[in-house]
Amino acid sequence: MGIREKLNENPAITTSVTVLIIVIAVGYIIYQQIPSGVPKAPTQAYFSIDDGKTWFADDINKVAPFEKDGKQAVRVHVFRCGRGEPFVAFMERLLPDAKKQVDALMAQGSQDPETGYKIAMIKERGSEYKRPGDARWIRMSENHQAFGEIMNV
């Protein structure tokens, strides 16, 4: 007796096997759609020493401005539209007093969430921004409209 005859004689087994195959197939399809893990946090950011004309990757925890090749490096925010070339939309740096405060807190090496919050607040209040080629750096608190224009990529 062949498999076909056996299946014809036992419709319950046939139905069970068919349902099992369908469940396995659907499970496999769903499994393929699940992301393969949590994305890793970035470890590098972009910086420039020539007003955004060129940029380089360095440790994301570096506090800009810092010295690089005898010049002041600032953080740059690089974008790409579609398949176009990447470009620096705007640059960011900390004011000297804010940088001193952040450097001091980071030197403590504390993993305390309160320290992270303090650093974030100092950076928010003590950062200034500009687009490549602009002469003047703008603080968010001094001119909201100009700040918005810089952030509008």
Backbone as a ProteinNet text record, in pm:
[ID]
protein_1_A
[PRIMARY]
MGIREKLNENPAITTSVTVLIIVIAVGYIIYQQIPSGVPKAPTQAYFSIDDGKTWFADDINKVAPFEKDGKQAVRVHVFRCGRGEPFVAFMERLLPDAKKQVDALMAQGSQDPETGYKIAMIKERGSEYKRPGDARWIRMSENHQAFGEIMNV
[TERTIARY]
84.2	0	89.6	57.3	138.1	89.8	163.5	130.8	-3	-28.4	-153.2	-273.3	-268.9	-381.3	-400.3	-289.5	-294.4	-360	-323.4	-381.6	-529.7	-567.2	-708.5	-792.2	-735.5	-809.6	-821	-728.3	-727.5	-731.2	-849.9	-858.9	-817	-831.9	-792.2	-640.5	-567	-421.4	-380.4	-447.7	-418.2	-439.1	-550	-580.4	-476.8	-441.1	-343.7	-207.8	-162.1	-33.2	-36.7	-146.4	-159.2	-156.1	-231.1	-233.7	-93.9	-25.6	108.6	204.9	198.1	285.2	255.3	127.4	89	140.1	123.7	169.4	321.1	393.8	539.4	578.1	510.4	540.9	511.3	395.7	360.1	458.1	493.3	589.7	724.1	768.4	895.2	889.2	779.2	763.2	765.8	695.8	694.5	833.9	902.1	1037.3	1131.4	1116.3	1201.9	1178.3	1059.7	1026.3	1074.1	1110.4	1154.4	1295.3	1319.1	1455.1	1555	1675.6	1778.4	1851.5	1780.6	1844.2	1828.6	1874.8	1869	1987	1961.2	2073.3	2173.9	2299.1	2404.1	2408.1	2438.4	2454.1	2577	2569.9	2686.8	2804.9	2923.7	3045.2	3129.3	3091.8	3168	3075	3130.1	3060.4	3155.3	3102.6	3184.7	3227.2	3349.8	3408.4	3480.6	3503.5	3572.7	3666.8	3777.1	3871	3877.4	3795	3801.6	3664.3	3584.8	3453	3359.9	3372.1	3280.7	3312.5	3423.3	3459.6	3490.8	3561.9	3590.2	3558	3543.6	3515.1	3580.2	3592.4	3652.9	3571.9	3578.7	3509	3602.3	3546.2	3623	3527	3579	3500.8	3381.1	3262	3139.6	3138.5	3218.7	3222.5	3315.2	3388	3474	3386.2	3429.4	3353.9	3417.8	3341.7	3392.1	3366.3	3460.1	3578	3695.3	3781	3905.3	4013.1	4137.9	4250.2	4274	4289.6	4322.1	4415.2	4533.7	4633.4	4656.6	4658.8	4685.8	4569.1	4452.6	4334.9	4220.5	4120.4	4004	3904.3	3873.7	3775.9	3640	3536.9	3399.5	3317.8	3208.4	3122.2	3041.8	3029.6	2948.9	2837.6	2725.5	2609.1	2595.8	2625.2	2634	2504.4	2453.3	2330	2354.2	2263.7	2263.4	2117.3	2087.5	1951.9	1946.2	1864.6	1853.2	1987.5	2024.7	2153.4	2258.4	2227.8	2320.9	2443.7	2530.1	2653.8	2624.6	2694.8	2677.7	2729.3	2668.6	2708.9	2692.9	2766.9	2756.1	2643.3	2539	2425.5	2454.1	2513.2	2547.9	2655.4	2717.9	2826.3	2786.4	2851.7	2816.5	2943.3	2941.5	3051.7	2998.5	3074.6	3038.6	3113.2	3049	3115	3222.5	3326.6	3437.3	3394.4	3308.2	3265	3188.5	3101.6	3023.8	3116.5	3216.2	3311	3386.4	3429.8	3500.2	3412.3	3286	3194.1	3171.8	3149.9	3127.3	3252.7	3369.1	3494.1	3513.7	3482.7	3499	3404.4	3281	3184.9	3224.8	3271.2	3311	3436.2	3524.5	3647.4	3616.2	3503.9	3463.7	3432	3395.4	3367.2	3241.7	3154.5	3032.6	2933.4	2872.4	2766.6	2629.1	2628.3	2505.9	2417.1	2288.5	2198.8	2190.1	2206.6	2203.2	2317.7	2435.5	2549.9	2521.6	2464.8	2428.7	2328.3	2232.6	2133.2	2199.9	2291.8	2362.2	2440.8	2509.9	2587.9	2496.1	2382.7	2288.3	2236.9	2207.2	2156.2	2263.2	2386.5	2496.2	2515.7	2513.6	2530.5	2416.7	2295.4	2181.2	2192.7	2230.1	2238.8	2368	2473.8	2604.4	2654.1	2566.4	2608.6	2575.1	2657.7	2628.4	2646.6	2576.9	2565.9	2586.1	2628	2633	2639.1	2603.1	2617	2756.1	2807.3	2937.8	2935.1	3039.5	3049.9	2992.6	2904.7	2851.4	2962.7	2957	3060	3030.4	2903	2864.4	2804.4	2842.9	2783.2	2658.4	2553.3	2425.4	2393.5	2351.9	2300.7	2148.7	2090.6	1946.5	1876.2	1928.9	1864	1873	1965.8	1981.6	1895.9	1865.7	1787.4	1718.6	1596.6	1524.4	1501.8	1474	1447.1	1572.2	1685	1810.5	1850.4	1829	1859.9	1774.5	1645.1	1555.9	1598.1	1646.9	1693	1816.7	1904.5	2024.4	1982.9	1888.7	1845.8	1760.1	1706.8	1622.6	1711.7	1727.8	1820	1751.3
-116.3	0	123.8	219.1	339.5	452.2	556.9	673.2	732.8	741.5	800.9	723.1	592.7	511.4	527.9	533.5	549.8	683.2	789.6	920.5	923.3	857.8	853	777.6	677.3	597.6	671.8	766.1	837.7	989	1044.8	1188.1	1273.9	1224	1301.9	1321.2	1218.4	1228.4	1323.9	1312.9	1401.1	1546.4	1574.3	1710.9	1758.6	1674	1711.4	1743.1	1660.5	1682.6	1811.4	1837.4	1959.8	2083.1	2081.1	2193.9	2214.5	2107.3	2117.8	2182.6	2143.6	2202.3	2351.7	2387.8	2528.7	2609.4	2555.7	2624.3	2644	2542.9	2555	2661	2661.1	2759	2901.5	2922	3055.1	3097.6	3007.5	3038.1	3079.2	3009.8	3043.7	3181.9	3213.6	3345.4	3454.5	3435.2	3533.9	3548.5	3439.2	3441.1	3522.4	3511.7	3585.1	3736.3	3778.1	3919.8	3986.2	3909.4	3964	4020.1	4145.5	4200.9	4113.1	4112.7	4023.9	4086.7	4141.5	4196.1	4345.8	4396.2	4538.7	4606	4718.5	4787.2	4833.7	4828.4	4872	5024.7	5076.4	5220.7	5265.4	5382.5	5428.5	5452.6	5429.3	5450.7	5564.6	5612.4	5719.4	5830.3	5950.8	6066.9	6134.9	6230.7	6301.6	6437.2	6474.4	6601.6	6662.9	6795.2	6864.9	6969.2	6991.6	7097.3	7207	7197.5	7295.1	7348.5	7382.6	7442.2	7351.5	7221.6	7126.5	7086.6	7134.4	7095	6945.8	6898.2	6755	6716.4	6587.2	6541.1	6406.7	6372.1	6245.8	6187.3	6056.2	5987	5974.5	5991	5977.3	5930.9	5910.7	5862.9	5953.9	5896.8	5974.6	6047.2	6000.7	6062.9	6183.7	6213.4	6332.4	6456.8	6552.1	6675.9	6782.9	6831.2	6934.2	7072.4	7162.5	7151.6	7085	7023.3	6965.2	6984.1	6969.3	6989.3	6864.7	6886.5	6778.9	6838.2	6784.9	6833.5	6983.7	7032.5	7173.1	7266.5	7211.2	7292.9	7252.2	7338.7	7312	7224.8	7108.4	7018.3	7041.3	7049	7063.1	6946.3	6917.9	6808	6853.2	6765.4	6795.6	6692.7	6737.8	6651.5	6630.3	6508	6472.9	6406.3	6449.1	6394.3	6351.5	6266.8	6226.9	6222.9	6286.1	6284.8	6183.5	6081.8	5978.9	5916.2	5914.6	5857.6	5965.9	6088.6	6199.4	6187.2	6282.1	6284.6	6330.2	6273.7	6321.5	6464.5	6539.1	6677.7	6715	6815.1	6866.2	6968.3	6940.7	7032.4	7142.7	7104.7	7203.9	7149.3	7240.7	7205.5	7244.7	7181.5	7201.7	7204.6	7291.1	7294.1	7347.7	7321.2	7372.5	7502.2	7591.2	7711.1	7669.9	7748.2	7708.2	7669.3	7746.5	7713	7580.9	7560.6	7436.9	7317.6	7335.4	7226.6	7188.9	7288.5	7259.5	7178.3	7216.2	7145	7001	6983	6848.3	6763.9	6819.9	6745.8	6701.3	6789.7	6756	6643.2	6648.7	6542.5	6409.8	6415.1	6291.9	6232.2	6316.4	6267.4	6185.9	6211.8	6136	5990.9	5967.8	5832.4	5771.4	5852.1	5801.6	5752	5637.9	5583.9	5620.1	5706.4	5749.9	5822.8	5787.4	5857.5	6007.5	6046.9	6189.1	6263.5	6200.9	6262.9	6277	6173.5	6180.2	6290.9	6306.3	6412.6	6549.4	6567.1	6695	6728.3	6628.5	6650.3	6692.1	6623.5	6656.5	6799.6	6840.9	6976.8	7082.6	7054.4	7148.9	7160.6	7047.3	7049.1	7125.1	7104.9	7173.4	7325.2	7368.9	7513.2	7576.2	7495.6	7551.1	7521.4	7473.1	7443.2	7558.5	7571.5	7667.8	7598.1	7651.8	7584.4	7684.4	7630.4	7711.1	7618.9	7674	7600.6	7625.2	7533.7	7557	7688.2	7765.5	7892.1	8011.5	7988.4	8099.8	8155.3	8285.5	8348.7	8334.2	8332.7	8340.2	8210.8	8174.9	8062	8112.7	8030.3	8068.6	7973.4	8030.6	7950.7	7945.7	7832.1	7816.5	7922.9	7952.3	8044.1	8190.1	8222.1	8363.2	8402.6	8307.7	8341.6	8215.3	8193.2	8070.6	8059.9	8170.9	8166.8	8126.7	8190.9	8157.7	8013.4	7969.9	7832.1	7734.9	7766.6	7682.1	7672.3	7783	7783	7693.9	7697.5	7611.7	7464.8	7431.9	7293	7241.3	7330.7	7290.7	7242.6	7113.8	7055.4	7047.3
0	0	0	-91	-105.9	-14.4	-15.6	68.8	28	-103.3	-151.1	-100.5	-107.7	-60.3	89.9	163.2	308.8	345.3	271.9	297.5	261.7	151.8	112.5	215.6	278.5	378	511.8	541.1	669.3	646.2	617.7	590.6	711.4	831.8	949.6	951.5	918.3	912.6	800.7	686.5	573.5	612.2	676.4	719.6	821.6	916.4	1018.8	957.9	865.7	800.3	719.6	648.3	568.5	657.6	767.9	861.6	920.4	957.1	1012.8	913.9	788	685.1	669.6	670.2	657.5	777.3	899.7	1020.4	1015.8	975.3	965.5	862.6	747.4	642.8	689.6	754.3	803.6	913.6	1002.4	1107.6	1050.2	946.6	883.4	819.2	753.2	690	796.6	907.1	1015.6	1075.1	1096	1151	1062.2	931.5	838	845.6	890.8	897.9	1026.9	1127.1	1255.1	1239.2	1285.7	1275.9	1349.1	1300.4	1355.1	1472.3	1566.3	1685.8	1697.3	1805.3	1833.8	1764.7	1695.5	1632.1	1737.1	1701.5	1794	1799.4	1915.2	1930.6	1852.5	1788.9	1714.7	1807.8	1757.5	1835.8	1778.8	1659.7	1597.4	1550	1542.2	1488.6	1390.7	1315	1217.7	1272.5	1238.2	1280.6	1161.1	1168.4	1059.6	1118.3	1047.3	1087.2	981.8	876.1	766.8	726.9	828	806.6	725.6	746.3	685	542.4	487.9	350.3	344.4	445.7	458.9	602	624.3	759.3	783.1	909.8	949.2	1064	1077.1	1185.4	1304.8	1423.6	1547	1655.8	1773.9	1887.3	1914.3	1922.2	1942.3	2076.4	2170.7	2303.4	2311.7	2204.9	2205.9	2211.3	2291.3	2308.8	2221.5	2124.9	2033.2	2092	2073.4	1989.2	2060.4	1980.4	2031.3	1925.4	1966.1	1875.1	1789.9	1659.9	1566.1	1460.6	1449.2	1351.5	1365.5	1489.5	1515	1485.1	1453	1423.5	1514.9	1521.8	1604.7	1527.5	1583.5	1521.9	1585.9	1501.2	1547.3	1494.7	1561.7	1517.3	1396.5	1298.2	1179.9	1168.3	1115.4	1094.7	944.5	902	760.6	717.1	601.5	546	402.1	354.4	213.9	170.6	58.7	4.8	-108.7	-91.5	-194.6	-222.9	-349.1	-389.6	-412.9	-370.5	-388.8	-300.5	-314.8	-237	-94.4	4.7	141.6	155.5	247.6	268.5	415.3	457.6	593.7	595.2	672.7	682.1	783.1	896.5	997.1	1088.6	1163.2	1254	1395.4	1491.6	1632.3	1716.3	1817.3	1913.2	2046	2150.8	2283.2	2310.5	2385	2432.8	2533.8	2551.2	2639.3	2781.4	2845	2981.5	2985.1	2888	2882.6	2859	2772.5	2745.5	2872.2	2949.2	3074.6	3168.9	3179.6	3268.8	3222	3092.8	3039.2	3055.3	3022.7	3038.9	3183.6	3278.7	3420.6	3460.7	3415.6	3449.7	3384.5	3260.8	3191.9	3253.8	3307	3370.4	3496	3558	3676.9	3641.1	3515.5	3470	3528.9	3582.2	3645.5	3540.8	3568.6	3484.3	3539.9	3639.4	3704.3	3603.4	3594.2	3501.9	3528.6	3654.7	3689.1	3621.7	3614.3	3546.8	3397.7	3338.4	3196.9	3169.3	3259.8	3245.8	3255.5	3350.2	3366.1	3239	3184.8	3062.4	2948.3	2934.2	2827	2841.6	2962.6	2985.5	2956.2	2996.7	2968.5	2817.3	2747.2	2602.1	2534.4	2583.2	2521.8	2537.5	2654.8	2682.5	2631.1	2620.7	2587.7	2448.2	2360.6	2223.4	2130.9	2028.3	1923	1788.9	1687.9	1559.2	1446.1	1330.7	1209.1	1088.3	976	849.8	793.7	712.6	650.3	570.8	586.5	514.1	588.7	685.9	765.2	852.8	876.2	958.1	1106.4	1143.3	1283	1334.6	1456.2	1526.8	1599.7	1605.3	1666	1781	1893.1	2004.8	1993.8	2026.9	2018.4	2102.7	2219.8	2311.7	2267.5	2179	2141	2022.3	1932	1813.8	1761.6	1807	1770	1619	1553.7	1410.2	1332.4	1363.1	1294	1323.8	1448.5	1485.5	1402.8	1390	1309.9	1165.7	1109.7	971	954.1	1052.6	1047.4	1052.3	1137.7	1156	1040.6	960.2	847.7	733.5	725.9	628.2	493.6
[MASK]
+++++++++++++++++++++++++++++++++++++++++++++++++++++++++++++++++++++++++++++++++++++++++++++++++++++++++++++++++++++++++++++++++++++++++++++++++++++++++

